[in-house]
Amino acid sequence: LEGRTYVLRWLASALCCEENVWKLCDYVRKQRTAPLKHLFVIFISNETRTVPLWKQKSGHGDLPVIWDYHVILLQADQSDCLVYDLDSTLSFPCSLKLYAAQALRSESDIRPEYHRKFRVVPVDSFLLNFASDRSHMRNSDGSWKMPPPTYAPICTADCQMNLDDFINMDPAIGWGVVFSLNHFLQRYIGSPSSSSASSSSSASSSSSSSSATRSW
C-alpha cells in the first residue's frame, strides 16, 4: 500500500473524508496492494461531535481543527502501524506513533467534551456495509452546501444512507469496536497516550481553535 496512494491523495474531495477513505479502500481491494485483513477504517468522533485534531490542512499554525467527525485508514500489519489521513499535513502514510504525538496529542489538558472516541471497522466490513446518499451535504431547500464529488453516491443493495451509524460512538450501534483514545493507542501501539506535545494551548479553549464540519 505504501508508495501507491499518493495519486489518490491529490484526487481526494475536500470535506468528504469518509468517501475519500472508501475510495482508497476500494483501490486497495481492486489493485491488491495490501491484504485487507490488516486494514481498518477509523471513525473519530464523540457524543458532542467536537473532536480536535492537529496537523490538518484546514488548520492554522499549531491550532487544532475541531471536526464533527473525521475518518482515517490504519494499516496494522507491522510493528509500527501506519496512518493514511488525506487531510493531514504529516507524511502520507505516517506512523501511528508520530500521528498520535502530533495529530491526536494527549487529552490531559482537553476538556471532557472534546475527548475523542475511535470506531475501528475492518476494511472488508466497511466496503460491504457503508452507504451515503450525501443528504447531509444539502441545505434544507435541497441545494448543495458545496459541490459534491462527481462520482455516484456510495450505496449498497440494501441501504442508501447509514453514515451516522459509523459516526455514532455508541458501541451497541453500527459496525466495529469503539475505543477511547488511551485504549486505542494501547491496542495499536502498546502504550496509552503520553505525547510530549502540549495540547493545553488549543483545545482547552474553544476560542483558540478552528472549527469545521463534514455536513458543510
N, C-alpha and C positions, 0 to 999 in steps of 0.2 A: 504493500500500500504506500509506503513512504517513497517519495520521489515521483509519484504518478498522479498526484492530485493537485498540482499547482495550477493547472489549467482551470479546473473546476473552481478554484478559489476566486479567480477573476470573472467567472461566469455566474457567480452567486448573485441572487436577488437581494437587494437591500431590505432589511427588516422582515425577512422571511426565513428565519433560521431553521424552523422545523422542516420546511420544504427543501432548503439547501442541503441539510443533513440527509434527508430522504434520497435526494438525487445522488449524493455522494455514496450512500449505501447501495443504491441501485447500480451505480457504476462499478463498485467493487464486486457485487454479485455477478454482473454480466461479464466483467473482464477477469474475474477470478484472481484478483491481485492480492488477496489475503483470505484466510479461512474465516468464514462468517462467525464461527463459534468463538472467536477471540475478540469480536467487535460488539460494542454496547453503545446504544444511544442514551445520552444523559439529559434529562429534562431538569432544569434548575428553576425552582420557584419556591413559594411558601404560601401560607394562608392569606397573607395580606397582598400577595402579588407585588412585592417590593424586594428585589434581590440585587445587592450591589456587586458589580464585577469591575475589576480594574483592567487596564491594558486593553481597552476596547477602542475600535476605530472611531466611534462617535463620542469618545470621551475627550476631556480637556486636561492636558498635563497629567498629574498624578491623581486626579479626582476620579472616583468611580462613576460608572453609569448605573442608574437604578432601573433595571428591567422589570417588567411584569413576569417574564419568564425568559429563559434562554436555553438553547439546545446545542450540545456538542457531541462529538463522536469520540469514543475511547477505544484504543487498541490495547488489549491486555494479554499479549502473547509473549512477553519478555519481562525481565526483572524490573525494568523501568517503563511503566505504561506510557503510551503516547496519547496526546490530546489533539484533536483536529477541531479548531474553533475558527470558523470562517469570518468571524467578526473581530478577531483579536489582532493586536499589533505584535504579539510574540511570534516566534518562529512557527512554521507550519510544515510538519507537526511540531509539537512542543512536548517535552517530557512532562508527565503529570506532576512530578516533584517541583519543577520550575513553575508550572501553571498554578499549582497550589500556593506557592510562595508569592507569585507576582500578580495573578489574576483573582484568586479566591481570597487569599490572606486570612489571617486569624479573625475569629469572631469575638475575641476577648474584649474589644472596645466598641463593638457594634451593638446597638440597641436590639432587644429581642425581636421586634417586629421586622428586622432586616436579616435575621438568621436564615441561611439558605438550607433547603432540602433538595435531595437528589433522587429522582426516579430513574433507576437503571434498568433499561429494557434491552434484551438481546436483539441484535440486528434482524435476525430472521423473523422474530415476533413483530418487530416494528414494521418491517416491509409488508408483512402479511395483514396487519390489522389497522395501521394508521390511515386515517381519511380526513380530508379537509376540503370543504366546499368554498372556503375563503369568505364565508359570510361575516366573519369577524373583521374583515378588511373593508366593509361597506358602511356608509353613513345610513342614518335612519330612512333616508329617501331612496336608498338603493344604489346611490352613486359610490364610486370607489374613493376611498380616502387618499390612496396613492395608486398609481398604475400597478396592477398585479403582474406576476410572471406571465410570460407569453404562452407557455405550455398549458395543457389542460389540467384542471384540479386533480389532486391525487385522491382517488376513491377506491373502495373495494366493492365486491359484488353485493355485499350486504349492508354497506354503510357509506353515507356521504359526508358525515362530519362527526368526529369523536376527539378532536383536538383537546377539549377540556378534560377528557379522561386521562390524558397524558400529563397535562399541566397540574391537575389536582394532586395534592400530596397526601391524600387520604389513602393509606395502604390497602384499604378494602375496595378501592376503585381502580379500574384500569389494569394495565399490564406492568410487569417488572416488580422490582423491590425498591422501597423508599428508604433512604438513609439520611441521617443528619450529616453535617459536614465532617465531624470527627469520625463517625462510623464509616463514612465513605472513604476517607483517607486511610483509616485502619484497614479497610478491606483491600484497597488497591495500592497502597504504599507501604502499609505495615506500621504506621505511626499516626497518631492524631495530629490535628492542626497545631503546628508550632512554628509558624512562619516568623522570621525575624523582621519582616517588613511590617511597619506600623500601619494600622487602619484607622487610628483614632482621629486623624485629621480630616476624615471624609465622611464615611457612612454613619458616624455617630451624630452627625448633624445634617439634616435634610437640606439645609441652605448651602452646603458646600459640595454638592454633587450634581451630576447631570441626570435627567430623567428621560426615559424612553419607554415606548410601549409597542408591543407587537400588534396591537389592534389598530394602530395608526390613528 
